[in-house]
């Protein structure tokens, strides 16, 4: 994985070992603190989950109970020249923003979009891409297999890299999740250091990355 370094570990502790401005960009998707991966008891007494765990096969984690501590954001901005932080609206970040329009039909009870804070701009940019997740496309096939509750499509990260970064830039991801950013960095010729503290997600992300890049190598 030349140029792509995926690490199983605590990103906050790792950040303390990096020099100031070590990374060109930090592109991160930390927990929003909204309980997305927890059980919720509805008024009718039934239990629902923040995402379709039955289809994914992944277990209940409860990792989204709270946002990262202030120290995390301090260290993140210290070690990176620029930042894109998904869920910036939950963290009270003031500055430029990206709106990802998911094109979710109105009859689905899913978020129609997400916001990301961008340190290098004061305006709002929009990216439109229908995220099917477990939903099926017109041909009956799932568009992109989902292995993590807050997984984002590779196409979204390719757009971010093309819009904001340069070839051979060093990118930091503190919450690797499904590894979408690693696949995008591979295709876009960006260098990446990505951390994931959960072993199950880390193994799944590494497997996904290898499968995707191996397919490209065969062609």
LINJOUR-V537386 format. One record per backbone hydrogen bond with DSSP energy under -0.5 kcal/mol. NH is the residue of the N-H (numbers start at 1). CO is the residue of the C=O. If there is no record, write none. Layout:
NH,CO / NH,CO
This chain:
4,1 / 5,3 / 5,192 / 6,4 / 7,5 / 7,194 / 9,7 / 9,196 / 11,9 / 14,10 / 15,11 / 16,12 / 17,14 / 18,15 / 21,78 / 22,19 / 23,79 / 24,170 / 25,170 / 26,82 / 27,25 / 27,172 / 28,26 / 28,84 / 35,64 / 38,35 / 40,48 / 42,40 / 42,46 / 45,42 / 48,40 / 50,38 / 53,51 / 56,52 / 57,53 / 61,37 / 62,37 / 68,31 / 72,69 / 73,69 / 74,70 / 75,71 / 76,72 / 77,73 / 78,74 / 79,75 / 80,76 / 81,23 / 82,24 / 84,26 / 85,117 / 86,28 / 86,84 / 87,115 / 88,85 / 88,115 / 90,87 / 91,87 / 91,88 / 93,88 / 96,118 / 96,121 / 97,123 / 98,116 / 99,125 / 100,98 / 100,114 / 101,99 / 101,127 / 102,100 / 102,112 / 103,112 / 108,105 / 110,108 / 114,100 / 116,98 / 117,85 / 118,96 / 119,83 / 121,118 / 125,97 / 127,99 / 129,101 / 129,127 / 131,102 / 131,129 / 132,130 / 135,132 / 137,141 / 140,137 / 143,135 / 144,133 / 147,145 / 151,148 / 156,153 / 157,153 / 158,154 / 159,155 / 160,156 / 161,157 / 162,158 / 163,159 / 164,160 / 165,160 / 165,161 / 168,189 / 169,166 / 171,169 / 171,191 / 172,25 / 173,193 / 176,195 / 179,176 / 183,179 / 184,180 / 185,181 / 186,182 / 187,183 / 188,184 / 189,185 / 189,186 / 190,185 / 191,169 / 192,3 / 193,171 / 194,5 / 195,173 / 196,7 / 199,197 / 202,198 / 203,199 / 204,200 / 205,201 / 206,202 / 207,203 / 208,204 / 209,205 / 210,206 / 211,207 / 212,208 / 213,209 / 214,210 / 215,211 / 216,212 / 217,213 / 218,214 / 219,215 / 219,216
